[in-house]
Amino acid sequence: MRSEAGGAGGQPGYRPLWVEEPARRRRLPDPVRDAAVRAVLIIAVTLIQAVVAFLCAMAGSWLAFPMVLSSVVSTVVATWGALDVWVTRQVWNQRNGVVSAPSSTARALRRERRRTRREERAAERRQERIRRHGGAGQLSHS
Protein backbone atom coordinates (compact mmCIF):
# COMPACT_ATOMS: atom_id res chain seq x y z
CA MET A 1 0.00 0.00 0.00
CA ARG A 2 1.20 3.46 -0.88
CA SER A 3 0.52 6.40 1.34
CA GLU A 4 -0.97 9.47 -0.32
CA ALA A 5 0.95 11.86 1.93
CA GLY A 6 4.34 10.60 0.73
CA GLY A 7 3.87 11.99 -2.77
CA ALA A 8 5.51 10.85 -5.95
CA GLY A 9 8.85 12.48 -5.17
CA GLY A 10 9.44 10.31 -2.11
CA GLN A 11 9.29 6.99 -3.95
CA PRO A 12 12.69 5.43 -4.69
CA GLY A 13 11.75 4.20 -8.19
CA TYR A 14 10.13 7.45 -9.31
CA ARG A 15 10.93 8.64 -12.81
CA PRO A 16 9.31 11.68 -14.42
CA LEU A 17 7.28 11.16 -17.57
CA TRP A 18 9.51 13.52 -19.54
CA VAL A 19 12.67 15.50 -19.08
CA GLU A 20 12.82 19.13 -20.18
CA GLU A 21 15.48 19.73 -22.81
CA PRO A 22 16.57 23.07 -24.19
CA ALA A 23 15.21 23.87 -27.64
CA ARG A 24 17.56 23.27 -30.53
CA ARG A 25 16.25 26.22 -32.49
CA ARG A 26 14.72 29.50 -31.46
CA ARG A 27 10.96 29.80 -31.56
CA LEU A 28 9.43 31.43 -34.63
CA PRO A 29 8.20 34.99 -34.16
CA ASP A 30 4.45 35.25 -33.52
CA PRO A 31 3.43 36.70 -36.93
CA VAL A 32 5.45 34.06 -38.78
CA ARG A 33 4.06 31.27 -36.62
CA ASP A 34 0.51 32.54 -37.20
CA ALA A 35 1.08 32.55 -40.97
CA ALA A 36 2.59 29.04 -40.81
CA VAL A 37 -0.36 27.63 -38.87
CA ARG A 38 -2.78 29.28 -41.30
CA ALA A 39 -0.86 27.80 -44.26
CA VAL A 40 -0.80 24.30 -42.77
CA LEU A 41 -4.56 24.37 -42.16
CA ILE A 42 -5.27 25.62 -45.70
CA ILE A 43 -2.97 22.99 -47.23
CA ALA A 44 -4.60 20.23 -45.15
CA VAL A 45 -8.08 21.28 -46.35
CA THR A 46 -6.78 21.41 -49.94
CA LEU A 47 -5.40 17.88 -49.72
CA ILE A 48 -8.67 16.58 -48.26
CA GLN A 49 -10.60 18.28 -51.07
CA ALA A 50 -8.28 16.77 -53.68
CA VAL A 51 -8.75 13.27 -52.26
CA VAL A 52 -12.54 13.70 -52.12
CA ALA A 53 -12.54 15.02 -55.70
CA PHE A 54 -10.51 12.03 -56.86
CA LEU A 55 -12.77 9.55 -55.08
CA CYS A 56 -15.89 11.25 -56.46
CA ALA A 57 -14.43 11.13 -59.97
CA MET A 58 -13.62 7.43 -59.60
CA ALA A 59 -17.14 6.74 -58.35
CA GLY A 60 -18.72 8.79 -61.14
CA SER A 61 -20.55 11.01 -58.69
CA TRP A 62 -22.15 14.32 -59.68
CA LEU A 63 -20.10 15.91 -56.89
CA ALA A 64 -16.83 15.33 -58.78
CA PHE A 65 -16.98 18.49 -60.91
CA PRO A 66 -17.70 20.93 -58.05
CA MET A 67 -15.03 19.25 -55.93
CA VAL A 68 -12.44 19.54 -58.72
CA LEU A 69 -13.27 23.24 -59.13
CA SER A 70 -13.00 23.86 -55.40
CA SER A 71 -9.72 21.91 -55.33
CA VAL A 72 -8.27 24.17 -58.03
CA VAL A 73 -9.33 27.27 -56.09
CA SER A 74 -7.97 25.78 -52.87
CA THR A 75 -4.65 25.05 -54.57
CA VAL A 76 -4.34 28.73 -55.49
CA VAL A 77 -5.22 29.74 -51.92
CA ALA A 78 -2.74 27.19 -50.49
CA THR A 79 0.01 28.60 -52.72
CA TRP A 80 -0.84 32.07 -51.40
CA GLY A 81 -0.67 30.72 -47.85
CA ALA A 82 2.79 29.24 -48.38
CA LEU A 83 4.01 32.48 -49.96
CA ASP A 84 2.48 34.39 -47.06
CA VAL A 85 4.70 32.49 -44.63
CA TRP A 86 7.79 33.32 -46.67
CA VAL A 87 6.89 37.00 -47.09
CA THR A 88 5.93 37.40 -43.41
CA ARG A 89 9.25 35.88 -42.38
CA GLN A 90 11.20 38.18 -44.72
CA VAL A 91 9.31 41.25 -43.48
CA TRP A 92 9.86 40.28 -39.84
CA ASN A 93 13.59 39.78 -40.43
CA GLN A 94 13.83 43.09 -42.22
CA ARG A 95 12.01 45.01 -39.47
CA ASN A 96 13.63 43.33 -36.50
CA GLY A 97 17.15 42.73 -37.75
CA VAL A 98 18.90 39.59 -38.82
CA VAL A 99 19.44 36.65 -36.55
CA SER A 100 22.52 37.42 -34.52
CA ALA A 101 25.56 35.55 -35.68
CA PRO A 102 29.13 36.23 -34.58
CA SER A 103 29.84 38.10 -37.81
CA SER A 104 26.52 39.92 -37.86
CA THR A 105 26.64 43.70 -38.15
CA ALA A 106 23.21 43.90 -36.49
CA ARG A 107 24.66 42.50 -33.27
CA ALA A 108 27.42 45.13 -33.22
CA LEU A 109 24.91 47.92 -33.89
CA ARG A 110 22.62 46.73 -31.08
CA ARG A 111 25.58 46.46 -28.72
CA GLU A 112 26.65 50.02 -29.59
CA ARG A 113 23.10 51.36 -29.06
CA ARG A 114 22.87 49.58 -25.70
CA ARG A 115 26.23 51.01 -24.63
CA THR A 116 25.25 54.58 -25.54
CA ARG A 117 21.88 54.21 -23.77
CA ARG A 118 23.65 52.87 -20.69
CA GLU A 119 26.08 55.80 -20.74
CA GLU A 120 23.22 58.28 -21.14
CA ARG A 121 21.36 56.77 -18.18
CA ALA A 122 24.51 56.84 -16.06
CA ALA A 123 25.07 60.52 -16.95
CA GLU A 124 21.44 61.32 -16.05
CA ARG A 125 21.85 59.54 -12.71
CA ARG A 126 25.03 61.50 -12.00
CA GLN A 127 23.29 64.79 -12.82
CA GLU A 128 20.33 63.84 -10.63
CA ARG A 129 22.67 62.97 -7.76
CA ILE A 130 24.42 66.33 -8.13
CA ARG A 131 21.08 68.16 -8.11
CA ARG A 132 19.90 66.28 -5.01
CA HIS A 133 23.04 67.11 -3.06
CA GLY A 134 22.84 70.76 -4.00
CA GLY A 135 25.91 70.68 -6.16
CA ALA A 136 28.18 69.59 -3.31
CA GLY A 137 31.54 68.53 -4.60
CA GLN A 138 31.44 70.72 -7.70
CA LEU A 139 33.87 73.55 -8.16
CA SER A 140 31.42 75.74 -10.04
CA HIS A 141 27.69 75.73 -10.66
CA SER A 142 26.84 76.01 -14.31
Summary of the structure (lengths in Angstrom):
residues: 142
radius of gyration: 30.5
end to end distance: 81.9
largest distance: 98.8
contacts: 274
relative contact order: 0.07
helix: 64%
strand: 0%
